[in-house]
């Protein structure tokens, strides 16, 4: 792959990762409830899920997903259910907030954050559509395995690095401390956002099934 083509792909991947959405909310929510390690775990797991979607796209399997309207809608319903479960968990997490010094009160938060970061991307069928459109100009029939692996590694690593950078900037600038001091209110807004997203995604999926 030419350097110019790779730079174009990398820029598109970065802009896609920078777009605010449920993924950013989950990463920040994980950091708030479990501290910086949990936020980084969510970020890295999210990048892993994105890389998995990229691999499926390169293999052609994502085409099957987007071609089936019913399967696409069912995945959207699964995503809505997961968003609702995250919103419900956020409401119950007031007693499990990180201590003011930034240390977590439970090591279990890292595993849960990694799970949430992975699932919020893996259960997003729109990611398959994004991948198909993104990779279309860069995939050719005679493309070798190395070039395809570079595509997958590029989008997965850029996604993970972006969300990890968000976590580290929040810590270095002191914004994490601001969030922790207003943790109850932030957690309520976080839960409300997730719930609104769940309702929106579910309504879209149900309208597609009707």
C-alpha positions in Angstrom: 0.0 0.0 0.0 1.3 3.4 -0.9 2.1 5.8 1.9 -0.4 8.4 0.6 -3.2 5.8 0.6 -2.2 4.6 4.1 -2.2 8.2 5.4 -5.7 8.7 3.9 -6.9 5.6 5.6 -5.4 6.6 8.9 -6.9 10.0 8.8 -10.4 8.6 8.1 -10.0 6.1 11.0 -9.0 8.9 13.3 -11.9 11.1 12.4 -14.2 8.1 12.8 -12.9 7.4 16.3 -13.1 11.1 17.3 -16.8 11.3 16.5 -18.6 11.4 19.9 -21.0 8.6 20.6 -21.8 5.7 22.9 -18.2 4.4 22.8 -16.8 7.6 24.2 -19.5 7.6 26.9 -18.6 4.0 27.9 -14.9 4.8 28.1 -15.4 7.9 30.2 -18.0 6.1 32.3 -15.5 3.2 32.9 -12.8 5.7 33.9 -15.2 7.5 36.3 -16.3 4.3 38.0 -13.0 2.4 37.9 -10.3 5.0 37.6 -7.7 5.4 34.8 -6.8 1.7 34.5 -10.4 0.8 33.9 -10.7 3.6 31.3 -7.6 2.3 29.5 -9.0 -1.3 29.6 -12.2 -0.1 28.0 -10.2 1.8 25.3 -8.0 -1.1 24.4 -10.8 -3.6 24.4 -12.8 -1.2 22.1 -9.9 -1.1 19.7 -9.8 -4.9 19.7 -13.4 -5.1 18.8 -12.9 -2.6 16.0 -10.0 -4.6 14.7 -12.2 -7.7 14.8 -14.8 -6.0 12.7 -12.1 -4.8 10.3 -10.9 -8.4 9.9 -14.5 -9.6 9.2 -14.9 -6.9 6.7 -11.7 -7.8 4.9 -12.8 -11.4 4.9 -16.1 -10.4 3.4 -18.2 -11.6 6.2 -19.5 -8.2 7.1 -21.2 -8.0 3.7 -23.5 -10.8 4.8 -24.4 -8.9 7.9 -25.3 -5.7 6.1 -27.2 -7.7 3.4 -29.6 -9.2 6.0 -32.0 -6.6 7.2 -33.4 -8.9 9.9 -29.9 -9.8 11.3 -28.9 -6.2 11.2 -32.1 -5.2 13.2 -31.6 -8.1 15.7 -28.0 -6.9 16.4 -29.3 -3.4 16.9 -31.8 -4.8 19.5 -29.0 -6.6 21.2 -27.0 -3.4 21.3 -30.0 -1.5 22.7 -30.4 -4.1 25.4 -26.7 -3.8 26.3 -26.9 0.0 26.5 -29.9 -0.3 28.8 -28.0 -2.7 31.1 -25.1 -0.2 31.2 -27.5 2.6 32.1 -29.0 0.5 34.9 -25.6 -0.4 36.2 -24.6 3.3 36.1 -27.5 4.2 38.4 -26.4 1.6 40.9 -22.7 2.6 41.0 -23.0 5.7 43.3 -21.5 3.6 46.2 -18.7 2.3 44.0 -17.1 5.5 42.8 -13.3 5.8 42.8 -11.7 7.4 45.8 -10.7 11.1 45.5 -7.0 10.1 45.0 -8.0 8.2 41.8 -7.5 4.7 43.1 -10.2 2.2 42.4 -12.2 0.6 45.3 -12.4 -2.7 43.4 -10.1 -4.5 41.0 -13.2 -6.1 39.4 -13.8 -2.8 37.5 -11.0 -3.4 35.1 -12.5 -6.6 33.7 -15.9 -5.1 33.6 -14.6 -2.0 31.8 -12.8 -4.2 29.2 -16.0 -6.2 28.6 -18.1 -3.0 28.2 -15.5 -1.4 25.9 -15.5 -4.5 23.7 -19.2 -5.1 23.6 -20.2 -1.5 22.9 -18.3 -1.8 19.6 -19.0 -5.5 18.9 -22.8 -5.0 19.2 -22.8 -2.0 16.9 -23.8 -3.3 13.4 -23.3 0.2 12.0 -19.6 -0.4 12.4 -19.8 -3.0 9.7 -21.4 -0.5 7.3 -18.6 2.0 8.2 -15.9 -0.6 7.6 -17.3 -1.5 4.2 -17.4 2.1 3.1 -14.0 2.8 4.6 -12.2 -0.2 3.1 -13.8 -0.1 -0.3 -11.1 2.2 -1.9 -8.3 0.3 -0.3 -9.1 -3.4 -1.0 -8.3 -5.0 -4.3 -8.9 -8.6 -5.5 -5.2 -9.3 -5.8 -4.3 -7.8 -2.4 -1.9 -9.9 -0.3 -2.4 -11.0 3.3 0.2 -8.5 4.5 -1.7 -5.5 3.1 -5.0 -6.7 4.5 -3.4 -7.2 7.9 -2.1 -3.6 7.7 -5.6 -2.4 7.2 -6.9 -4.3 10.2 -4.0 -3.2 12.4 -4.3 0.4 11.3 -7.9 0.9 12.2 -7.8 -1.2 15.4 -4.7 0.6 16.8 -5.8 4.1 15.9 -9.1 3.5 17.6 -7.4 2.1 20.8 -4.8 4.9 20.8 -7.4 7.6 20.5 -9.6 6.5 23.4 -6.5 5.8 25.5 -5.3 9.3 24.7 -8.6 10.7 25.9 -8.2 8.9 29.2 -4.6 10.1 29.7 -5.5 13.7 28.8 -8.3 13.6 31.3 -5.9 12.5 34.0 -3.0 14.8 33.1 -5.1 17.9 32.8 -7.0 17.3 36.1 -10.3 16.9 34.4 -10.7 13.4 36.0 -10.6 15.1 39.4 -13.4 17.5 38.3 -15.5 14.5 37.2 -14.8 12.7 40.5 -15.9 15.7 42.6 -19.2 15.8 40.6 -19.4 12.0 40.2 -23.0 11.7 41.2 -24.3 14.2 38.7 -21.9 12.9 36.0 -23.1 9.4 36.6 -26.7 10.4 36.3 -26.1 12.2 33.0 -24.1 9.2 31.8 -27.0 6.9 32.7 -29.5 9.2 31.0 -27.4 9.3 27.8 -27.1 5.6 27.6 -30.8 5.1 28.2 -31.7 7.6 25.5 -29.3 5.9 23.1 -30.9 2.5 24.0 -34.4 3.8 23.2 -33.2 5.4 19.9 -31.4 2.2 18.8 -34.3 0.0 19.8 -36.9 2.1 18.0 -34.8 2.1 14.8 -34.4 -1.7 15.0 -38.1 -2.3 15.6 -39.1 0.0 12.7 -36.8 -2.0 10.5 -38.5 -5.3 11.5 -42.0 -4.0 10.9 
